[in-house]
Amino acid sequence: MSIVTLTTDLGYRDPYLGIVKANLLFNYPEVKIVDLACDVRDNAIADAAFILKNTIPHFPPNTIHLVGIKLIINNSRLNRDQRGVDNTRYLLTKYKGQHIVCLDNGLLSLIDETFDEPVYQIYFEDGSKHRFFLNDIFVEVAGNLLKKKKMADFAVQTDDYYKAFQFKSFGTENTLRGKNVYVDDFGNVITNITKEEFEKARAGRSFSIILPGAVINKISDTYDDVKFGDVLAIFNSFGLLEIAINGKSAFQMLHPRQIGKEFDFNLLIEFND
């Protein structure tokens, strides 16, 4: 069975996603299509990377992941680190035995900061295909892969692609600082602090997780360890520290501003000797 996944910001209200699926099924009826996440926030490349990074291990070899998320840049406020983004360049690679097709917007290095697999640029002649690249270009690329064509047969290897990197957690002898990397649909705030680095920094000491309007002094095993409406910290199934509120949205209650856009959710953990 051949699998093609879709990660897009097309949503489910408009016809665009249906057109992509119809094109895939019409030309490759044997394919199994999986909506990995098709209502990703506009321009949320980091969200797409988080989703892909944490789902790739659950798919079989040779799964094809089509990632149709643009990173729109305001040229009047151009970040120096974003000058290499090119939404008109399309890339193809094989990572952990699976194919990824995406735009040249930093996705690959966000999935894995040590990413060093061969990357190929996809070329095409019809400029109008930019308008609906997911349907007009990515479906064709998926077809070539489904036909077992080698990447070098229809794309050109390149070392010239944009690399973006997430903010890393850091600490001192008595502190550990991190930030959000993802907010799920329950409003849970997932941070970049892993259980391993937390325990290493903690070294058996007591601790205080300092949040906007709340302090947490324990790690819960389940969301029900606290009363309805109370805040908690938990290491989720991805091994990352997560801030949640039992029965409510931590995103809205702890930090009502736009996390990951104009403001960031910063996390401070203090360790007590």
N, C-alpha and C positions, 0 to 999 in steps of 0.2 A: 504494500500500500504506500502510495506517495502522498506526502503531506505538505501543504503550503499554508503558512500562517500569515495573518494580516495584522499589522499594527499601524493604525492611522488615526487621523483626527477628523475623518469624514463623518462620523456619527451614524445614526440609524434613521434619521428623519428624511434625509434627502436621497435621491436615487443613485448617487455616485458609488456607494459601496456595493449596491446590488448589481451595478453595471460591471464592476471589477469581477465579482463572483461569477456572473453570467458568462463573461468572456473566458474566464478560467475553465468553467465547466463545459462550455460549448466546444472549446478546443482540446480540452484534456479531461474527458468525462470520468476518467479513472481516479482523478485526484481527490483527496480529502482536504477540505478547506476548514481551517480553524481560525476563528476570530480571537486573536491573542488579546488585543485591546483596540477597539475601533472608535473610542470616544476620548482619546487622549487630548488633554488640553492643548490649544493652539500653541505651537512653537516649543512645547515642553519636551525637548530632546532628552533631558535628564530623566524624565518620567519614562520615556520609551526605552532608554537604556536600562533603567532599573527593571522594567517589566521583562525585557528580553534576557537580561543577565540571569534572572531568577527563574525563568521558565525553560531556557535552553537545556539544562540538565535533565529535564523530564521528557524530552522528545527523542525519537530514535535517530540514528545516523541518516544523513542526507535529507533531513527536513529542510525545507526552503522557507526562509523568513523574509517577507516583503515588508519593509518599514517605510511608510510614506509620510514622514513628519518633516516639515520644513522648519528651519530656524530663520525667522524673519528678523532682519537687523535694521534698526533705525540709523540710516547713514549719517544723520545729523548728530547722533550721539554714539558714534561707532566706538566700541570697545577695542582697544589695540589688539587684544587677544582673539578677536573675532574676525580679523581681516582676511583670514584664509577661508572663511565659509563661502561655498559656492553652491547654491541651490539648483544650478543647471548642470552640475556634474553628478553622475550616478556611478556608484561603486558596487563592487561585488567581491566577496571573499568567502573563504571557508574557515570556520572557527569551531573547534571542538567537534569536528565531523559534520557540521551543518552549514548550510549556505545562508549568507546574509546579503540582501540587496537593499541599498539605502542611498541617501543623498550624502554629498560631501559636507557634512555639518558637525563632525566630531563624535558621531555615535559610537564608532568602533573603539575609540580610546576611553569613552565613558563606560562602555561595557567591561573593559579590562584595561587598566592603565599600563599593563605590560604587553598589550597586544602587539604582535610582530609577525602576523601571518601575511602571506602575499596578498596584495590588494590589486584589483583590476578595475580599470575605468571602462565604462560602457559607452560606445560611440553609436551615433545614429545620424541620419541626414535630414530628416523632416523636423524643422524647428517647431512646428505646431504641436508636436508631441509633448512639449514642455507643459502645455495647458492641463493635461490630465496624464501626467507621467506614470502614475501608478497603473493605469489601465493600458496606456499606449506603449510603454517601455517595459515596466516591471513584469507584466504578464508574459511578454515575449521572452524576457530573460528567464523567467520561471519555466517556460516551455522548453527552452534550450537545455536547461538543467534536467528537466524531466525526461528529455530525450537522451540523457547521459552524455551530452556534449561537454568537452573540456572547456574550462573558463577561458583558456588562452585561444580557443577557436573563435570566440566572438567578442572578446574584450582584450584590452591591452594592459599589461602589468604596469603599475605606477608606484612610486614612493612619495609622490607629491599629493598628499591629501591632508585635510585639516585634522588636527588633534586637539581635543579639549579634555580638561581634567577636572574632577570633582575636588572640592575642598576636603582636605584630610583632617581628621581629628588630631589634636596635639595636647600635650600636657606638661606639667611640671611635677615636682616631687609629690605635691599634695592636691593637684587638680587634673582634670581631664576635660577638654572642651571638644564639642562636636556640633553638628547642625543637622537639620532635616534633609533627607534625600528624596522623600516621597510621602505624600499624604493619600491614604486610600479612601475608598468611598464611605467608610464608616467614620472618617475624620480622625483616624489614628495617625499620629505623626511618627514616621519611621526615620531614625537617625542613622548616621554613618559610624556609630560606635559599636564595635563587635563585642560579643561576650568575652572573647579571648583577651582583647586589650583592656576591657573593663576589669577583669579579674587580675590581670597582671599589674595594672595601676593600683588597684585596691589593696592587694597584698594582705587580705584578711582583715582590713580595717573597716570601721563603720564609715558611712558616707551620707552625703546630702546631695540630691539632684535638684539644682536650682532652676525653677521655671518661672515664667511670667505669672505671678500671683499664686504660686504653689511651690512646696518643697516636699520631696519624696525621700524617705529614708530606708526603703526596702524594695526588693525586686519581687514582684508577684509571679506566681506560677500560672494563674488563669485570670481572666477578666473579672470573674466572680469573687476574687479574693477581697474585693472592696465593696462598699455599699454602692447602690445606684447613685450616680452623679458624682462619685469620688474619683479623683485622679489616681493613676497607677503607672508604674514602669514595668515592662515585661520584655524578655528576650523572645522575639517571635520565631517563626519557623525558618526564617532566613538567617538566624543567628545575630540579628541586629537589635539594638535597644530601641524600644517603641514606647511612646508616651500615649496613653489612652485615658478615656473617661468611661467608666462603666455605664453603658446605655446612652451615652451622649457623644458629641463630637469634641475631641480635644483641640482640633483645628480651630473651631469657632470659639470655644470657651477660653482657651489659653492664649490664643493669638489671633484675634479676629481680622487682622490685616492680611494682605495677600502673601502668603508664604511662598517663597521661591520666585517672586516677581520683584516688587519694589522693596520688600523686606524679607529678612531671613529669620527663621526660628533658631536661635542659638541656645545651646545647652551647656551648662556648667555643672560639673560634678566635683564636689569638694570631699577630700578624704581626711578623716580625723584619726590621729594617732591615739 
